[in-house]
Amino acid sequence: MPEGDTIHALAARLREQLEGRTVAHARFEGEPLDSLVGRRVDDVFAVGKHLFVGVGPTLLRSHLGMHGSWHAYAPRERWLRPEWQATLVIATDERVFCCFRTREAEVMDRRGVRFRRLMAWLGPDVLAPDFEPSAAVARARERLAPGDPVADVLLDQRVACGIGNVWKSELLFLAGRHPRTPLGALADDDLAELYARAAAGLA
């Protein structure tokens, strides 16, 4: 499953090709999104493992999971995957961008309750410029039990988002921590150091 650094890099690539371009065609799960046609793409951004394409108040959200991927094609180029596997499609006059086999996808209003709830549920993004490890420590203490193993704590996207299995293992190895070490056995400074390493390593 792609981790936060991969999704942020993907967002950067899509941003270069999509931001400021006019939508010629868009669809979600086979249904046209006619309200987006003729409008400009305002922004492309990532939060943890979630990627967003914003067109006015509308956000197209994708979470790739294990098997999802974004492809870009010329307008009449043959796709490498069958059309029915494309959950999200957004096209400009220059390129067609398709998200295939994504684990999660939805169309939401950036002013709406669903988006606000998702942002509140997710912990701070370890790749955000203003990420503070102490904020992740506080959320871990508030939301999780002292007996929860540190491996699960690092993977919990409610605490801090963007860390996946690869970086979890790397962080614990570098810190010399057993994955089953209970949260309650870690001092705040030790836990903060793990998140600080995550921020530095994923950047």
C-alpha positions as CSV (number, residue, x, y, z in Angstrom):
1,M,0.0,0.0,0.0
2,P,1.5,3.4,-0.9
3,E,2.5,5.5,2.1
4,G,2.2,9.2,2.6
5,D,5.4,10.1,0.8
6,T,4.3,8.2,-2.3
7,I,0.9,9.9,-2.3
8,H,2.4,13.4,-1.8
9,A,4.8,12.8,-4.7
10,L,1.8,11.6,-6.8
11,A,-0.1,14.8,-5.9
12,A,2.8,16.9,-6.9
13,R,3.0,15.2,-10.4
14,L,-0.8,15.5,-10.9
15,R,-0.7,19.1,-9.7
16,E,1.8,20.0,-12.5
17,Q,-0.5,18.6,-15.2
18,L,-4.0,19.4,-13.7
19,E,-3.9,22.5,-11.6
20,G,-5.4,25.5,-13.5
21,R,-6.6,23.3,-16.5
22,T,-10.2,23.2,-17.6
23,V,-12.2,20.0,-17.1
24,A,-13.4,18.6,-20.4
25,H,-14.9,15.5,-19.0
26,A,-15.2,13.8,-15.6
27,R,-17.0,10.8,-14.1
28,F,-17.2,8.8,-10.9
29,E,-18.0,5.1,-10.9
30,G,-19.3,5.4,-14.5
31,E,-21.6,8.4,-13.9
32,P,-20.7,11.7,-15.5
33,L,-19.9,14.7,-13.3
34,D,-21.3,17.3,-15.6
35,S,-21.2,20.0,-13.0
36,L,-17.4,20.0,-13.3
37,V,-17.2,20.4,-17.0
38,G,-15.9,23.8,-18.1
39,R,-14.5,24.6,-14.7
40,R,-10.8,24.9,-13.8
41,V,-9.0,22.5,-11.4
42,D,-8.2,24.7,-8.4
43,D,-5.9,22.4,-6.5
44,V,-4.5,18.9,-6.1
45,F,-3.2,17.9,-2.6
46,A,-2.6,15.0,-0.3
47,V,-3.4,14.5,3.3
48,G,-1.7,11.4,4.6
49,K,-2.7,8.6,2.2
50,H,-5.6,10.5,0.8
51,L,-5.4,12.4,-2.5
52,F,-7.8,15.2,-3.4
53,V,-8.5,16.9,-6.7
54,G,-10.5,20.2,-6.1
55,V,-12.7,21.8,-8.7
56,G,-14.5,24.7,-7.0
57,P,-16.3,23.4,-3.9
58,T,-16.1,19.8,-5.2
59,L,-13.4,17.4,-4.1
60,L,-12.6,14.1,-5.7
61,R,-11.0,11.9,-3.0
62,S,-9.1,8.7,-3.6
63,H,-7.3,6.3,-1.2
64,L,-5.4,3.8,-3.3
65,G,-5.2,0.9,-0.9
66,M,-3.2,-2.1,-2.1
67,H,-4.2,-2.2,-5.7
68,G,-5.2,1.3,-6.8
69,S,-3.2,3.5,-9.2
70,W,-3.5,6.7,-11.1
71,H,-2.7,6.7,-14.8
72,A,-2.4,9.6,-17.3
73,Y,-3.1,9.2,-21.1
74,A,-3.2,11.2,-24.2
75,P,-6.9,11.9,-25.3
76,R,-7.0,9.0,-27.8
77,E,-4.4,6.7,-26.2
78,R,-5.3,3.2,-25.4
79,W,-5.7,2.6,-21.7
80,L,-3.6,-0.1,-20.0
81,R,-6.5,-1.2,-17.9
82,P,-10.2,-1.8,-18.8
83,E,-12.5,1.1,-18.6
84,W,-14.7,-0.5,-16.0
85,Q,-11.9,-0.5,-13.5
86,A,-11.6,3.3,-13.6
87,T,-13.3,4.6,-10.5
88,L,-12.5,8.3,-11.2
89,V,-11.8,9.9,-14.5
90,I,-11.0,13.6,-15.0
91,A,-9.9,14.8,-18.4
92,T,-8.6,18.0,-19.9
93,D,-8.0,18.8,-23.6
94,E,-4.4,17.6,-23.1
95,R,-4.6,14.5,-20.9
96,V,-7.0,12.0,-19.3
97,F,-6.3,11.1,-15.7
98,C,-7.8,7.8,-14.5
99,C,-7.8,6.3,-11.0
100,F,-8.1,2.5,-11.2
101,R,-9.1,0.0,-8.6
102,T,-8.9,2.4,-5.7
103,R,-9.8,1.1,-2.2
104,E,-11.9,4.2,-1.4
105,A,-13.2,7.1,-3.6
106,E,-15.8,9.7,-3.3
107,V,-17.1,13.0,-4.4
108,M,-17.5,15.5,-1.6
109,D,-18.0,19.1,-0.9
110,R,-15.0,20.8,0.7
111,R,-17.4,23.0,2.7
112,G,-19.5,20.0,3.8
113,V,-19.7,17.9,7.0
114,R,-18.1,14.8,5.5
115,F,-14.9,16.6,4.6
116,R,-14.7,18.3,8.0
117,R,-15.3,15.0,9.8
118,L,-12.6,13.3,7.7
119,M,-10.1,16.0,8.5
120,A,-11.0,15.9,12.2
121,W,-10.7,12.1,12.2
122,L,-7.3,12.1,10.6
123,G,-4.3,12.9,12.8
124,P,-1.8,15.5,11.7
125,D,0.0,14.7,8.4
126,V,3.6,13.7,9.2
127,L,4.6,15.4,5.8
128,A,2.9,18.7,6.6
129,P,5.4,21.6,7.0
130,D,3.9,22.5,10.4
131,F,3.8,18.9,11.7
132,E,4.5,18.8,15.5
133,P,5.3,15.4,17.0
134,S,3.9,16.5,20.3
135,A,0.5,16.8,18.7
136,A,0.6,13.1,17.6
137,V,1.7,12.1,21.1
138,A,-1.2,13.9,22.6
139,R,-3.7,12.2,20.2
140,A,-2.2,8.8,21.0
141,R,-2.6,9.3,24.7
142,E,-6.2,10.6,24.2
143,R,-7.4,8.0,21.7
144,L,-5.5,4.8,22.5
145,A,-5.1,2.5,25.4
146,P,-1.8,2.1,27.3
147,G,-1.6,-1.5,26.3
148,D,-1.8,-0.9,22.6
149,P,1.4,-2.0,20.9
150,V,3.5,0.8,19.4
151,A,3.4,-0.8,16.0
152,D,-0.4,-0.3,15.9
153,V,0.0,3.2,17.3
154,L,2.3,4.2,14.5
155,L,-0.2,2.8,11.9
156,D,-3.2,4.5,13.4
157,Q,-4.2,7.3,11.0
158,R,-6.2,9.0,13.7
159,V,-3.0,9.7,15.6
160,A,-0.8,10.9,12.7
161,C,-1.5,10.1,9.1
162,G,0.9,9.0,6.4
163,I,2.8,6.2,8.1
164,G,2.4,2.7,6.6
165,N,3.9,-0.8,7.2
166,V,7.2,-0.1,5.6
167,W,8.0,3.1,7.6
168,K,6.5,1.6,10.8
169,S,9.1,-1.2,10.6
170,E,11.9,1.1,9.7
171,L,11.1,3.5,12.6
172,L,11.0,0.8,15.2
173,F,14.2,-0.8,13.9
174,L,16.1,2.5,14.0
175,A,14.8,3.2,17.5
176,G,15.5,-0.3,18.7
177,R,11.9,-0.8,19.8
178,H,10.0,-4.1,19.8
179,P,6.8,-3.8,17.8
180,R,4.7,-5.1,20.7
181,T,6.1,-2.5,23.2
182,P,2.9,-1.1,24.9
183,L,2.2,2.5,24.4
184,G,2.1,3.0,28.2
185,A,5.8,1.9,28.4
186,L,6.9,4.7,26.2
187,A,7.7,8.2,27.6
188,D,6.3,11.1,25.6
189,D,9.8,12.1,24.4
190,D,10.4,8.6,23.1
191,L,7.1,8.5,21.2
192,A,7.7,12.1,19.9
193,E,11.1,10.9,18.6
194,L,9.5,8.2,16.6
195,Y,7.2,10.7,14.9
196,A,10.0,13.2,14.4
197,R,12.0,10.4,12.6
198,A,8.9,9.7,10.5
199,A,8.6,13.3,9.5
200,A,12.2,13.5,8.5
201,G,12.3,10.1,6.7
202,L,9.1,10.6,4.7
203,A,10.0,14.1,3.6
